Amino acid sequence: MKTKKRKKVSSFILCMVLTVAAALMTTGCNGSQKNQNTPTAETGAAAESTVLGEGSTSFALTVTDQNGNSTPFEIHTDRQTVGEALLELDLIAGDDSEYGLFVKTVNNITVDYDKDGKYWAFYIDDEYATSGVDATPITDGANYSFKVE
């Protein structure tokens, strides 16, 4: 009789230990793991923006290359469009087309769609832009970005 009771208690304890272990494993894998090689504000090594240009209007620009490396800029200008400001500072280059400027180079990084199927995507406040960079009026304090996609 004692043996049956001991087996039941042992089985119950083992079941509880396995349940707790499974719960810890699932919460430990919730996808919020940080890349240990990426500097963050928490580590005190956050990337500082490079300030470029002169003018009364300013905006943030982030360039993210094909490896996921981001370079932040703070742009100051008196130009009317984002494209004009970035062309003036030699941050972008490309070809004029019937649809506007087709950006091929950003921050001295050239991406060739015909060669590798990648292109520079333009974002306004983390939303995919519905206008080209050369047709986008500058909004003071806005965040613009280019990402290889």
N, C-alpha and C positions, 0 to 999 in steps of 0.2 A: 504494500500500500504506500509506504514511504517512497519507494522508488518511482511509482507513477506520479506522485505529487511532486517529487524532485524533478522529474522529466518535464512536467507541465510548467513548473516555475522556470526551469532552464530554457525551455522553448519560448516562454513569454519574454524573458529577459533578452534572449537572442533576437527575437522579433523586434523588440523595442530598440535595441542597439542598431539593428539594420535600418529601421525606420528613421532614426535620428541621423545616421550616416547618409542615407539617401537624401534627407532634407538638407543637410549641410552641403552635399555635393551639388544639388540643384541651385541653391542660393549662391554658391560660390561660382557658378557658371552663368550668371545673369547677363553677360555681354557688356558689362561696364568696365572690363579690364582695360587699363590704360597702357599705352605703349611706353615702355620704360625709356626709350631713346628720344621721345618727343619732349622738348622743353615746355613747361607750363608755368603759369603764374604761381601755382602752388609750390614749385621747386625754386622759385625765385629767378628762373632763367627764361622768362617770357621774351619772345622776339620783340624788339622795339621797331617802330615804323621808321623808315627812311623818309625824311622830309625833302620834297622836291618842289621847285618852282617858287614863284612869287605872285601874289595877287590877293584880292580881297575875299575870294571864295575858296573854300577848302572842302576836300572830300577824301574819304579813305578808299584805297585800292589794294586789293589782295590778289597776288598772282600765285596760282597753284599749278606746279608743273606735272608732268606725266608720272613722277614718282611720289606725288602727294606732298611735296615740299612747298610750304607757303612762304611768300615774301610779302610783308605788309609795307605799304607806302602811305604817306600823307601828302596829298597833292594840293598845292596852292596855285591859283590861276585867276586870270581875268577873262579867259575864253568863255564862249557860250556853250559849247558841247564838250562832252567827255572826250570824244575822239580828237577834237582840236587841241585840248590840253595835253593829252597823252602823246600825240604826234609831235607837238612842240618840244616836249621833254625827251623825245626819242625813246619812249617806253614801248610804243607799238609801231608796227610797219605792216604793210600788206598791199593788196592790189585793189584799185578802184574797179567797180563793176556797176551794172545797171541797178543793183540793189544797195549800193553803198560800198564802204570799205570792207573788204574781206581780209580780216586780220590773220596774218600768218606768223608774225613774230611778236612776242611779248617779253619784255625784260631780257632781250638778247637770246631768247629761246625760240627757235623756229620749229613749227609743226607743219608737216606736209600731208594734207588729206589724201592726195593722189597716191602717195607712197605708202603710208601706214594707216590710213582711214581715221586719223585723229585730227581734231580741230580745236581752236580756241573758242570756248563758249563764254558768252558775256552775261553777267548777272548784275541785277540791281537789287540791293538789299536782300540778298540770298534767293531771289526769284529769277528764273530764266528770263532774260530781257526780250521784250516783244519788239524792240527797235534796235537798229544797229548802233554801234558805239559812236559813229560819226553823226547820227541823227538824235542822239540822246542828250537833252539839255541837262546841264549840271544843276543839281539840287544841293545847296550848301549843307554840309554835314551828312550827306548820303554815303552809303557803302556800295562801291562797285567792285566787281571781281572778274578775273579771267581764269578759267580752269580748262585744262586739257581734257577733252572727252573723245 
